[in-house]
């Protein structure tokens, strides 16, 4: 029997679940089990739990066949628990380092109390951490353990279950279980605390209580479900009726009930407007029915609210609340006026266009800060032309890039009157980065964020931990992300990252990356055409070298001696070099291009054609590795500065331990791998297969069609994924050239 059983219910928490489980498994106290309950979650939460259970036998997973809610999910976990003590942890929260050892040590020191109460802190999406405002109640003062009657002020702690450890035999003896509905912690917390004869305290923060920016909090949900609070207090007072020996707690629990009702009634964003009077009447009826003899109302404004409930004076209460709303409305109007003045600075013309109706058949596309027609937006553009030709497709392009717009694509220059008109009136906005801060997201517009790579390096809010990597305003970043309606993903790994680092109210679409469809569907002729356009001879092996951007370098300086590499590999090998687009043109690359030893493909408009033409990819930390892996061709990681890069930018996994193929940390090692053929050997293939299954999870050649059908045609049911074993990919260059050789 383990000392501790941690019950962790999971529902729609895929972005946070791994962090929660890691915080448990990395504890320095090993004597525990985790009962993880998948509450029929529609996202990947259940799969994440299974993956962790495969790696650690202390995790036991229960998959519920229907969504039953947090309370019943906890009950299901309790039924499987075998530990001496029960702990509950919400799956978007985390344990602090050393928390379980501290809890177990305090339990032993206090003589195995029935309940141990420990501290928590609130962690916010913007990096702030705020301590529990009532943490002083947990300071040691008196005996090791005690009944609640000796510290009744503990009832003023937040009504939560996850800041306590409960002795399991006590829970079974008292018949405690969680009810359904909102506010399910209240009956459990009150009934357990007033029943325990031995309560102990631990003045230590053991849980980080995540305050999500969007979602995950019922307190921010307008719903009639808040009426569940009446059922919860019905259970509390029913428990008192069944335990007359606890009658002394009627007065304190009556006050907790009334305070709770008033909070629900007066806090904005909980009750629908047309339900407020009904809620007040229910609260007033409970007040009069449960008013203890001799109860003294509190003083001040709170006491006035108690009196209005007792008298059933809803109109008086509504008038008081209306005065508060009026003050809030005045402040909102002031903010609106300020925002309007800012929008006026964008130009009168844009303002006039924003007043015109949306064009239901107009889509505006942009890629890489409007520098090209490429990437996922370009693939979606092409599929939209096929499936919905009635939609006019326009590209936003910077003035210095208009000469690179492919023939047949309509475009507007960024900043022009035409640009502002299309931006204001287009029904659909498609981008792989963000539009400028000045853009107004209109009601009815649909913003599709496609992203432009699977993240190895930290992104979004995670970049706060690596200040050398960025000087962006994270508040402004999230304001831009608030405009998103859809966010594309090519694997579950990316989905969980995006949802956590961009905590906004978009819908994640796990479609695969549209730009990778060609890597699945291309024919031998497509491969031959790609090689011919680069003037690659039929017998030439072509290695594509694509290093990524480094924040600690001012320009593109290849860490490889490309001249030496070309000499070592011989005349039958061509090196195609593509510098990261941040660097622009480079004199160094120009010199190498003129030497004839390499082909500079930095300005090639479609990287997918380079992938098709290349026999293998050499890269360091570029997201190109995730896309190229779709082809199931060799990927070689040249990581001579991994320690520096991972320290400066931060990464989501250790590329040295989970590479997509062979790894070299020096030029000599790279040459050995290439000359020996080890880069394409059995071990490299095993690494590549594991990598593909994780990061090319949804790339089956139908991503663009899924996106168009879901976003533009409104089809809710997306095309099913082609099973991984049944997927095809473009032929390799030797396979593509083989028919010609036979001919």
N, C-alpha and C positions, 0 to 999 in steps of 0.2 A: 504494500500500500504506500503510494507516494505521500509525502508530507502535504503537498499543495496540488490542487486541481484547478486549472485555469479554464473557465468556460468562455469561449470567444465566438459569439454569433457573427455571421457575415452576410450582408445583403448590400449589393451595389457599392462595394468598397474596393474594387480592384486596384484603384490608384494608391491606396494606403495600406492594403492588407499585408504586403510583404514587409513593410517597415514595422508594422505591429508585430508580426511573427518573429522577425529578426530581433526585436527588442526583448522578446521572451527567450529565444534560443541562445542569445549571447549573454545571458545572465551567468554569474559565477556560482550560482547555487543550482545544483543539478537535480535535486530530488522533487521533481514535479512532473505532471502530465498536462497536456493541452487537449481539451475537448472542443474541437472546432466544429461549428454548426453552420452548414451552408443552408440558409433559409430560402432555398429554391431561387437563388440569385440569378437574374437574367444576364449578368455579365460574366466575366471570367473568374469570379471569386472562388467558385467551387473547384475549378481546375487548379488555381493557385494553391488552395488548401491541399489538394491531392499531391501536388508536386512537393510541397514541404513535408507531407507525411511520408512520402517515399524516401526522403533524405534523413528523417529523424523519427525513430520509433516512438518517441514520447508524444507525438501528435496523432490523435485519433479523430477521424473526420466522420461526421454524420451528414448525409445529404437528405434533406427533407423533400418530399415529393410535391409539396405545395407551400406557398409563402404563408407563414403563420404569424409573423410579427416577432418583435424582439422578445417579448415576455415568454411566449411559448417556445421560442427557439432556445432561450436560456433553460427552460424546464427540460427540454430534450437533452441538453448538455448535462444538466445535473443528474439525470437518470443514469448516464453512463459514467459519471465521475466516481472514482474510488479513493481519492485522497482524504487525508484527515481534515483538511480545510478546503473550503470553496472560495475561489476568487473569481471575479467577473471583470473582463476587460473588453470594452467596445473595440471593434476591429479597425477603427480609424485612430485610436489612441495608442500610446506606447508606454512601456515601463522605462523608468530611468535606470541607469547603470547601477547595479548592486541592489536593486529594490527587493528582489526575492530573498536574498541573504539577510537583508535588514528585517524583512517581515518575519522570516522564520526565526531569527534570533530574538526578536521582541516577543514572539509567541512563547518561546521557551522561557524567557526571563520572567514573563507575566504568569507562568503556570498554566499555559494552554487555556486562555479565556475563550468564552463563546464567540466574542466578536473583537476584532482588532480594527481600529479606525486609523487610517494613515492619510497623509496629506497629498495634495495634487497641485499642479499649476496649469494655467491656461496657456497654450501655445497658439499663436496667431499666424495666419498665412504670410504676413509681412515680416515675420521674424521676431515680433514682440513676444515676450513671455511675462505673464502677470501672475503673481502669487495668489493663493487663496486668501480672500479678504478676511476670512475668519480663522486663519491658521493659528491664531493665539489660543483658540479653544483646545488645541491639541498639545499644548505644552504640558510637560509632566508636573503634576501638582497633587501629591497625596499618594495613596496606595497604588500598587502595580495594576490592580484591577478593581472594579467597583460596579455597582448597579447604576442605571441611568439616574436614579433619584439623587445620587450624590453629585452628578454633573448634568443637570437637566438642560443646561444651555447647549449641549451637544445636538439637541433637536434643531438648533438654528443653523447647523451645517446644511449645505445643499443636499436636497433629497435625492441622493444617488446611491447606487449599489456598488459601484466599482472602486470606491475608496475604502473598502473593508474586506477583511478575511473572516469567513464564518466557519465555525466548527461544524462539520457535516452532520455529526450525530445530534447537535442542537437543532439544525434545520429540519432533520427528519422528525425529531421529537415534537417540534412545534407545528409540523405540517405546513411549512412555508413553501409557497410557490408563487410564480409570477402570473399576474392576470394578463388579459389581452388589452389592447388599446393604448392610447397615449397615457403618459404619466404613470407607467407601470411600476416605476421605482418607489412611488410614495407608499403604497400598502406594505411592500416588502420592508422598506427602510423603517417605517414607524413601528410596525408590528414586531420586527426583530429587535429593535433597540429597546423598546419598553419591556420585552420579555426576558432579555438576557440578564442573568445574575452577575456575570463577570464580563466587563468591557475593559479593554486596554487601549492605550493610545501610542502612536508612533509619530513623533514630531519630525517627519522626514518626507520630502516630496518623492512619491513612488510612481505616480502616473502623470504623464503629460496629456492634458485634455485638449484635443485638437479643436480649434475654432475655425471651421471651414468658411471660406469666403462665399461659396455657393453650395447649397444643398446640404443634406445630412443632418439637419437640425429641425425638429418639429416645431420649435419655438418660432421659426421664421416662415411657417406654412399657414396660410389662411385656409381654414377648413372647419367644418362642423365636428371633426374628430376631436376638437378641444372639449366638446361636451363629455368625452370619456372621463374627465376629471371627476364628474359626479359619481360615476360607478366606482372609481378608485376609493373615494372617501366613504362610500357605502360599505366597501369591504373593510376599511379601517375601523369604522364604528361597529360593524358586524363582529369583527374580531374582539373588540372591547366587550360587546354583549356576551360573547362566548367565554370571556375570561373576566368575571367580576372582580377577581383579585387585582386587576389592573385598572380599576375604576378611577384611581387618582389621576390618570392621564387624560381624562375626558376634557378638562379645561385646556391644557396645553395643546392637545390635538385639535380641539375646536378652533383655537386661534390659528394653528397652522392651516387648517382647512379654509378659513375665511380669507386669510392672507393669500392663499393660492387662488381662490376664486377671484379675488380682486385683481390679482396679477393678470390672469387670463382676460378678465373683462377690460382692463384699462390699457394693457400693452398693445400698441399697434401691430398689425400684421398677424393676428391670430384668428379672431372671429370674423366671419362675414358680416357685413353691415346689417343685413336683414335678419341676423340671428342674435343680435346683441340683447334685445328686449327679452327674448325667450331665455337666454342664458341668465340674465339678471333675475327673472322670476324663479328659475330653478335654484339659483344661489340663495335667494331670499327665503324660499321655502325650506331649504336645508338649514339655513341660519336659525330660523324659528323652531324647527323640529329638534335641533340638537343643542340649543342654547343651554349651557349648564346653569344650574341654580347658583346665584351669587356671582355670575361672571361680570367682571369689570372691563368695560371697553377701554382700549388704549386712548391716549390723549391726542390732541392735534388733528391734523387733516385726516390721518388714518382713522381716528375715532369717528369723524364725521361720515366717512365711507361705511364704517360698521353700522352707524345709526341709520343711514339710508337703506342698507340691506335689511336691517331689522324691521323698518317701517314699510319696506317694499316700495320706496320712492324712486321709481325708475326715471321719471321725468327730471327730478332734481339731479340725479346722478348724470343723466344724459346732458343736461345743461352744463354741469361742471366739466364733463369731458369735452363738450363742444367748445368751451372757452379755451381749453388746451389745444384743441385742433385748430382753432382760429389763429392762435399764436404760431403754430407750426406752419399753417398755410401762408402767413405773412412772410415767414423766413423762406419758404419755398419760392414765393413770388420774387423775393429779392435775389435768390440764386438764379432763377429763370431769367430775370432781367440782365444779370451779369453775363450769363451764358449767351443770351441773345446778342449782347453787345460784342462778345467775342466772335460770334458767328458773322456779325455784320462786317467784321474785319476781313472775312474771307472774300468778300466781294458781293456787291448788290446782285450781280448776275446769278451767282450760285444760289443766293437766297430766293430769287424769283423762280429758278428751276425747281427748287425744293417744294414749291407750292403747286407745281403741276402734277397731274396724275402719273403714277408709275406706268411704265411701258411693260406690260406682262410678257412681251416677246423680245426683250432686250437683255443681253448679258454682257457685262464688262469683265475682261480678263486682264490679269497682270502677273508677271513672274519676275523674281529677283529685282525688286524695286524698279519695275518697268524698264528693265534693260534688254529684255529679249522675249521672243515668242518661244517658249520652251517648257520643259518639266511637266508636272502633272496638269497644270492648266491647259497646256497645248494638247495633251492627249484627251482631255475632257472636251476641249473645243472640237476636235476632230470627230469624236463619238457623238457629240451633240448635233453636229451637222448631219450625221447619218440618221439618228433617231428622231430628231426634232428640227427639221430644216426650217421651220417657220420662225425659229428664234434667231434674231440678228445677233451676231457675235462680233464684238468690238474689243480691240486690245488697247490698253494704255501703254504708251511708249515714250521714253525720254527723248528729247529733241535730238540728242547726239547719237541715238540708236535707230532712228527711223530708216536709215539706209540698209539695216540688217533685217528688216521685217520681211518674211517670206512672201512671195507673190501670192495673191489671192486672199490675204488677210486684211480686213478693214482695221484701221487704227486711228487713234486720236493722240495728239501730242499732250503730254502731261502739262497742265497749267493753262491750256488753251480754253477758249469758250466752249468748244466742242467737248473737251474733256469734262469740264464741270457739268455740262448738260447731261452727258451720258451717265456720269457718276451719280447725279441727282435723280435720274429717272429710270435707271436700269433696275429691273426686278431682281436680277442675279448679279452678285459681285463674287468673283473667283480670284483668289490670290494664293501664292505659296509663301508670302510673308504677310505683313500688315500694310493696310493703307495708312496714309498720313493721319496725324492726330486731328486735323481740321475736318476730316470727312464726317458727315452726319449720317448715322444709320437711321433710315426712315422706317416707320412702321410699314410692314408688308415686304420690305426688302429681305432677300435671303443671301446671307454671306457664307460662302463656302471657303474654309481654310484647308488647303491641301497639304501644307508643309512641304519640305523639300529634302527630306532624308530621315532615316532612322537615327536616333541620337545615341552616339557613343559618349560625346562630351556633354556636360551639364547644360541645361537649357532653362529658360524662364526663371522662376523664383529660385531654383537651385543655384543660379549663378551668384546669388547673394553670398554664398559661402566662399566664392572665389573672386574677390573684388578686382584682382588684376585683370580679369577677363572681360570686364565691361564697366562702363560708367553710365548705363541707362537708368532712367527713372522707372522703378518697378510699378509704381502707381499708374504712370502713363501707359506702361506696357499692358497692364490688366484692363485699363479703359479701352485700349484698342481691341483686346481679346474679347471684351464684353460684346462686341459687334458680331462675333461668330455665331452662326446657327448650326453649322456642321464642321466637324474636324475629322479629316481622313487619317487612316492608320493602315499600315501594311503588316502589322503583327501585334499581338497582345502586349508585348513588351512596350512598344511605342504608346499604345493606348493608355497604359497605366502611368507612363511618364507624362504624357500630355495632360491628362486629367488632374494630375497632382501639381504640375508646375504652371499650368494655366487654369486656375480654379474658377472657371466661368460656366455659364449655364447653357453650353452648346450640347449637341448630340454627337457622340463619337460614332463614326461610320467605319467599321472594320471591313473595308472593301479590297484592300491591296492598293498599291500605288499604280495609278493609270499609266504613268510613264514607263512602267515595267512590262506592260502588256506585250510590247513588241519583242521583248526578250524571250517571251514564251511562244509567241505566235509567228515569229519571223521564219521565213523559208531559206533554203540553201541559196536561192537566187538573191534574197535580201542580204545575206552574208557576203556573197560574191560582189554584189553592187557596192556594199560598204567598203570592202577592201579595194576595189577598183578606184573608188573616188579618192582614196588616200594614196593611190599609186603603189600599193603593196604587191610585190611580185608573188606569184603563186607558191614558190618554195620558201618564202620568208616567214620566219616566226616573228610575230609582232607582240611586244610587251608594252602595255599601256601603263605609264607611270603617272599616278595622280596623288601627289602629296596634298595635305590640307593646310589651312591657314593656322599660323601660330601667333598668338597675341604678343609674344615676346620677340617677334621678328618684324622689322619694318617693311620688308619686301620679300619677294619670292627668291630665296637662295636655296637651291636644292641641296639636301644633305648628302646626296650621291655625287660622286665624280662621274658625270654621265659620259664624258669622253673616254675615260678609262674603262667604264663598264661596257661601252660599245666595242672597244678594242678587244677586251677579254672575251666577249661573247662571239665575236667574229662577224663576217660579212653577211651571214645568213639570218642575222637577227636585226630587227628594226626597233628602236625605242621611240615610242610616241609619248610626248611629255605634255601634260595639261596642268598648267599652274592654276591655283585656286583663283576664282574670279575676283577676290578682293585685291589681288596684286596688280591686275592690269598687265600692260606690256612690261617686259623686263629685258634690259640690255644683255643680261647673261644668257637668257633663253635665245635671244636673237643671234648671238654669237654662235651658240651651239647649232642653231638651225642652219646658219650659213655654212657651217663646217660639213654638213651633210651626214653627220653621224646620228642625228636624231631628226624626228619630224615634230615640229611644234604644232600641237593641235589645241592650244589654249583658246583660240578663237573659233573653234569648230562649233557651229550652232546647235548640234544635237549630239549630246554625249552618248545617247543610246546607240548611235551608229558606230561610235568608237568602240563601245563594248562588243558589238557584233563582230567588228573587224579584228579585235585583239584575241590572241591565243591565251593570254594570261594577264592578270592585273597585278601591278606592284603598287602598293599604297602604304600609308602609315596609319592615320587615324580618320581618314575621310569616310563619309557615309557612302562613298562609291562602293565600298566592300559589300554592303548590304544589298545593293542593287545588282552588282555584277554576280553575286552568288546565285541569283536566279538562273543564270546560264549553266551552272554546275561546271564551270571552268576553273582552273587553278587561280587562287588568290595568294599572293605572297606579301606578308607584312614586313616592311622594313622599318623597324622601330628603334633607331639609335638613341632617341631622347625620350623614351617612354616615361622615365621617372620625372623629368622636367615637365613634360606635357601634362601628365596626370596630376601633378601638384599644382600647376598654374591654372589649368582649365577645369580639372575635375572630370571624372568619367563614371559611367554607370556600371561598368564591369571591367574586370582585369583582362585586357586584350591579350596579354601574354599567356593567360591560362585558358582563355576561350577564343582562340583565333579561328579565322575561316580557312586556314591552311598553314603552310610552312611559315616560320618566323625567323628573321635575321636581325641581329642587332649591330652588325658591322658590314661594311661593304665586302670585305673578304668572305664573310659567311654568306652573303647574298650571292656572290659569284659562284661559290661552291654549290649552293642549292640549285642555281640555274644550270650550271655546267653538268652536274651529276644527274639531273632529272628528278632529284628528290622532291622538288617543289610540286611534282605531279605524281608522287608515289602513293602507296597505300595509306601511310599514316596521314599525309596531307588530305587525302580523300575522306578519311574518317572524320577529321576535324571539319572539313567542308560540309559533309552530310549533316553533322550535328548542328552546325551553324545555320545551314539552309532551313532545316526543320523549325528552328526557333524564329529566325528573322525574316524568312520568306514565306511565312505562314499563310498569308492570304493572297499571294501573288500567283494566280492561276491563269492569267491571261484575259480575265473578264472584269477587271477593276473599273475601267472607264464606263463600261455598260452599266455596272451596278450603280455608279455615282449618278449617271444621267437619269436612270430610271427612278432612283430614290429622290434626288434633289429637284430635277427639272420636270419629271413626269409624275411625281407624287406617289409612286408605287411603294407601299409599305413593306412588302415582302421582297427581300433581295434575292438575287440568284444564288443558289447554293454553291458552296465552294467545291471545286473539283478535288477529289481525294488526292493527297500528296503523291501516293504511289502511281496515280493515273495521269499525272501532269507531264506535259512535254516541254521542251525548251528548244530554242533555236539550235541548229546543228553547229558544231565547231567548224573552224575554217578548214581543217583537213577533210571533215565529212562533207562540207559544202563543195570542195574542189574535187572530191573523189569521182563524181560522175563525169566530169570533164576529162580526167585522166584516163578513165576507161574508154571514153569516146575517142 
